[in-house]
Amino acid sequence: MLATIFSATDARRSSMRIVTLGIGAIVTILLGAALLLFVNLPDANAFNARVEALFVENASLTSGEDIRLLEILAQSGTSFSDVLASYRSIIFVLLVFATALLVACLVFLVALVTVNRRMSEIERAGIQVSSLLISREQRTVYLNNMEFKLTEAAIETLGILAEARMDEDVLSGAQIEAMISGRRPDDCDEAAGATRIKRLRDALGNQIVSELLVKTIARKGYMLSIDKDVIRMV
């Protein structure tokens, strides 16, 4: 059980690490592509500069037609500058949109892989405990949404195991017997604690099997409470 918990924790950590590295790689690649693209784009004022050079270098262009031609060229340069500026804005928006899409795809992919791993762990584990409530007064255990009645000794054993689990402790049979009986662990027998664990397993296990597997039909008999399509006999 501890190995399953640790593997799930490691899987979550590795998934977060993959997401972080993937997002960083995507942002870095797109930033590099954006910088390369913007650097290689022509200068928006290059055309206007060439037209201005024509005015300066050709002082003989004084006729009305020549001046009109140069004015048309200047207007074309201004239009080219405006179009190029709009292209820069469009390219920037597209790069931001592409970054968002790639990051979202990466997150969804990692989430899908994590869910598949989790489902595989649940299938291997059988019953996945999502909540455990122990009522000592009523001698009742609420496992997920199922209610089980236990003896006072079984409730004490389960309560001690639950407290030890919250403290990340592993108890030996002698320690369990000592905590229940109030004696020193050195004065307790390992077999006594093991017997308490066996009785707890028998009492709780029988009820879980009755709840999940073997169903009692009043005045008729018994049957398995599972889908017939999942049964395989070899």
PyMOL commands that set and color helices and strands:
alter all, ss='L'
color gray80, all
select helices_A, chain A and resi 2-40+46-57+64-125+152-166+173-181+185-187+190-212+228-230
alter helices_A, ss='H'
color red, helices_A
select strands_A, chain A and resi 132-135+140-143+146-149+214-217+221-224
alter strands_A, ss='S'
color yellow, strands_A
deselect
rebuild
show_as cartoon
